[in-house]
């Protein structure tokens, strides 16, 4: 049983590997900003975070699944796609990209709790059969330490770690020491809820343990 990760995220790849799965990986060819802009314009509303991440997760997984069917008709297994974003109050926080933005973000986050929203889409592909999809959103609340001082923030930002991750933090690396509590599946904060993906695989008739292929 093969597994294809519809993502180039090192964090999602690491999670699957830690869970005993060595997936193939394909980059989805999806213009995320254009997808969101088109849907919001059509529906004349701003998508809330759960709908935002689920839409992108489904589009990315569908793109890779479609290309796999065309290029590798013998593929028999699952395609896994995901997308994440962090919300602090009413504000959606993406990747800060710059040191200045990351510093301001951390000064605002300390002592507060935000929610990491993670969308998941899983496709079951089999030769000669129509693709089947299952999807879900997982959420985890993240509480930051109130006593994180400016010196610690400066050092963390200087490490470069928070610049290219949603919410400007990680829970499984340098940023973990500044997080006091996570409510929900911890892997959601890393990039993908493993318990949610397992449930989707089971919905599609698969066995999670049958996907284990790492010695």
Long-range contacts (C-beta under 8 A, 24 or more apart in sequence): 1-76, 1-77, 1-78, 1-206, 1-210, 1-211, 2-75, 2-76, 2-77, 2-78, 3-77, 3-78, 3-79, 3-80, 3-211, 3-213, 4-64, 4-68, 4-75, 4-77, 4-78, 4-79, 4-80, 5-80, 6-60, 6-61, 6-63, 6-64, 6-65, 6-79, 6-80, 6-81, 6-82, 6-121, 7-60, 7-80, 7-81, 7-82, 9-82, 9-191, 11-165, 11-170, 11-172, 11-190, 11-191, 11-192, 12-82, 12-191, 12-192, 14-190, 15-187, 15-190, 15-191, 15-192, 15-194, 16-80, 16-192, 17-214, 19-194, 19-212, 20-211, 20-212, 20-213, 20-214, 21-211, 21-212, 21-213, 21-214, 22-213, 22-214, 23-80, 26-64, 26-67, 26-68, 28-59, 28-60, 28-61, 28-63, 28-64, 28-81, 29-63, 29-67, 30-56, 30-59, 30-60, 30-63, 32-56, 32-83, 35-59, 49-85, 49-87, 49-92, 49-115, 49-117, 50-117, 50-119, 50-137, 50-139, 52-83, 52-85, 52-92, 52-117, 52-119, 53-83, 53-84, 53-85, 53-117, 53-118, 53-119, 53-137, 54-83, 54-119, 54-120, 54-121, 54-135, 54-136, 54-137, 55-119, 56-83, 56-119, 57-81, 57-82, 57-83, 57-119, 57-120, 57-121, 57-135, 58-119, 58-121, 58-133, 58-135, 60-121, 61-121, 61-122, 61-123, 61-133, 62-121, 62-123, 62-133, 65-123, 65-125, 65-131, 68-125, 69-125, 69-131, 73-127, 74-127, 75-125, 75-127, 76-125, 76-126, 76-127, 77-124, 77-125, 77-211, 78-122, 78-123, 78-124, 78-125, 78-201, 78-204, 78-206, 78-211, 79-122, 79-123, 79-125, 80-120, 80-121, 80-122, 80-192, 80-197, 81-120, 81-121, 81-122, 81-123, 82-118, 82-119, 82-120, 82-121, 82-191, 82-192, 83-118, 83-119, 84-116, 84-117, 84-118, 84-119, 84-166, 84-188, 84-191, 84-192, 85-116, 85-117, 85-166, 85-167, 86-114, 86-115, 86-116, 86-117, 86-142, 86-166, 86-167, 87-114, 87-115, 87-116, 87-117, 88-112, 88-114, 88-167, 89-114, 93-166, 93-167, 93-168, 94-166, 95-163, 95-164, 95-165, 95-166, 95-168, 96-162, 96-163, 96-168, 97-163, 97-164, 98-163, 99-157, 99-158, 99-163, 101-168, 102-157, 102-162, 102-163, 102-168, 103-153, 103-154, 103-157, 105-162, 105-167, 105-168, 106-148, 106-153, 106-156, 106-157, 106-162, 106-168, 106-169, 107-150, 107-153, 109-144, 109-167, 109-168, 109-169, 110-144, 110-145, 110-146, 110-147, 110-148, 110-153, 110-178, 111-144, 111-145, 111-146, 112-143, 112-144, 113-141, 113-142, 113-143, 113-144, 114-141, 114-142, 114-144, 114-167, 115-139, 115-140, 115-141, 115-142, 116-140, 116-141, 116-142, 116-166, 116-167, 116-184, 116-188, 116-189, 118-188, 118-191, 118-192, 118-193, 118-196, 120-192, 120-193, 120-196, 120-197, 120-200, 121-200, 122-197, 122-200, 122-201, 122-204, 124-204, 124-205, 124-206, 132-204, 133-204, 134-200, 134-201, 134-203, 134-204, 135-200, 136-196, 136-199, 136-200, 138-184, 138-185, 138-188, 138-193, 138-195, 138-196, 139-184, 139-188, 140-182, 140-183, 140-184, 140-185, 140-186, 140-188, 140-189, 140-193, 141-181, 141-182, 141-183, 141-184, 142-167, 142-169, 142-171, 142-179, 142-181, 142-182, 142-189, 143-179, 143-180, 143-181, 143-182, 143-183, 144-169, 144-178, 144-179, 144-180, 145-178, 145-179, 145-180, 148-178, 152-178
